[in-house]
């Protein structure tokens, strides 16, 4: 079955009406549905369209968007946490090394201490509190 422009527009509007607001996801869903309809032996558009929607299972397009958004946010959160841990580790190493150097009266002690404390205050702590804020909103 070959789809007409009106049928493709109907699919786009229906996907939008079903709650999909991410344009890239909506375009991808429309493409998948159109490919499914064109590759099957249905002669009636409405039957073919219902069969295509049934392939999404009980979830539906709205649930697919929800899961996509969660996965995208999880990836960003994972990157932020990894960055926070690495910056924290480097800051602690700089502060402890700077303290050792200061105790032993070795050169560069002040640079290590100031760099470590600034990295902790400007890098790690803001990310930590932002992460705690995001967790409090999610609950």
C-alpha positions, 0 to 999 in steps of 0.5 A: 500500500502506498500512502498519500500525502493526506494519510501521512499528514493524518499520521503526523497529526494523530501522533501529535494528538497522542501527546508526542511533543518532541519533533525528532521523535515524532518524525521518527515515529511517523517514519516507522509507521509509514514504513510498516504500513507500506510494507504490509499487505493491508488494503485499508488505511485505517486497518493498517494504521491500527495494526501499526499502532498495535506494534507499539504494544500497550505503551503507545507513543506518549510512553515512548516519549516519556522513556526517551526523555528519561534516557536522555536525562539519565545520560546527562545526569551520569555525565554530570556525576562523573564530572563531579566525582573526577573534579572532587578527586582532583580537588582533594588531591590538590588540597592534601598535596598542598597541605603536605607541601605547606607543612614541609615548606616546599615550593608550590604549596600555595598554588596547590592549596588555592587551586584545590580549594577553588576547584572544590568551591567553583566546580564540585560544590555547585554541581553537588547542590544542583544534583541534590536540587534535581533529586528533590524536585523528582521526588 
